[in-house]
């Protein structure tokens, strides 16, 4: 087992990793920008190193400074968390070449799944179904026209080198293809430094379903059920639940068996999440995230497994301590992302926390690094906290979530708490009959009727 881990991240995920290390008896090194000098993970770590000024490009994305910090503190391994450098194959390679263990999969697998076209080709070779579309990057408008006509409109143009909705354009018909093709390439270049795009069939009202896996160096691959991440705005998740209210036991077992077989063929090691669109009883692979997910706590709640501790153990070369037969999904869990954003227009709301009171009681978990006086910086992602709620049934989970949201107090900034309070009371959310377009269709009603804006 490792003696000391450098945590190459910030905020609630850095604190989450730090806690796992403490549980395993591992010392921690926090790296931080000048803006995060008083952050909670910095205060609680055994050691801390300032790696640069506030902009992420000069601190949390500065691989050289992170590796220097690992060297001077004598760390054994580097945990990237999520975001920043967590899916950067070059960084993972640098970590290994400098004699540290990268707590994640191999650089080869990160690179393979980081490029969406390569990931789709790999999925096909592993027997996973994909959305009909182009097999290669689409390099000109003429080719785009040909592919769009062959699969039928509407189509979706997507960036090959990234996700999160950037470099993505929906094309309803032929008249808008050229304009949207160039717009997608421009945005992809700006967001990912890679203008390559591909085209796939646009699904009207799918659900976004993902399967959590973990694999060790002995070839053991275990699936830990699915999460439903269909509630998104601007292609960014804000609410996740496990298990999905749209998936029955038979469907779940078939999907997880298919995923497990595919990952065994791939020879993957570490945590990973395979994401699918689900419509008309069909699953379509869209991407694989080769890291810890933001929404991992709901899987922990329904399985009883600490995914971060398991991830660290696997990276240290240990075999998994549980088997597929021992995995039992119990109850229901929902995570609400408490972003530092206006609930009216989702614009960022940086500032200083003046009052902070987290909810409690049975089944309530809060993953956050907030405290009175904590600063929400404009330089980083707006995720401020995660409210995770468990119930023996989905109905009990929703009732507890409603209660927890009414108790949660964060003053000094605006947050999405009022928006989540409106969501938890919406009839379609209660019925579990939502899809990825739900917020797009109902956002105004949620804001005006339920929230009073």
Secondary structure as UniProt FT lines:
FT   STRAND          4..7
FT   HELIX           11..23
FT   TURN            24..25
FT   STRAND          27..33
FT   HELIX           34..36
FT   TURN            37..38
FT   HELIX           40..44
FT   STRAND          47..52
FT   HELIX           56..58
FT   TURN            59..61
FT   HELIX           63..73
FT   STRAND          77..79
FT   TURN            84..87
FT   HELIX           89..97
FT   TURN            98..99
FT   STRAND          101..102
FT   HELIX           107..114
FT   HELIX           116..125
FT   TURN            126..127
FT   HELIX           141..151
FT   STRAND          155..159
FT   TURN            160..161
FT   TURN            164..167
FT   STRAND          169..171
FT   HELIX           174..176
FT   HELIX           177..192
FT   STRAND          197..201
FT   STRAND          207..215
FT   TURN            217..218
FT   STRAND          221..233
FT   TURN            234..235
FT   STRAND          236..242
FT   TURN            245..246
FT   HELIX           249..266
FT   STRAND          270..279
FT   TURN            280..281
FT   STRAND          282..289
FT   TURN            294..295
FT   HELIX           296..303
FT   HELIX           307..315
FT   TURN            316..317
FT   HELIX           324..326
FT   STRAND          332..339
FT   TURN            343..345
FT   STRAND          351..352
FT   STRAND          355..357
FT   TURN            362..363
FT   STRAND          364..368
FT   TURN            372..373
FT   STRAND          375..376
FT   TURN            378..379
FT   STRAND          383..391
FT   HELIX           394..407
FT   STRAND          409..411
FT   HELIX           417..424
FT   HELIX           427..431
FT   TURN            436..437
FT   HELIX           438..445
FT   HELIX           446..450
//
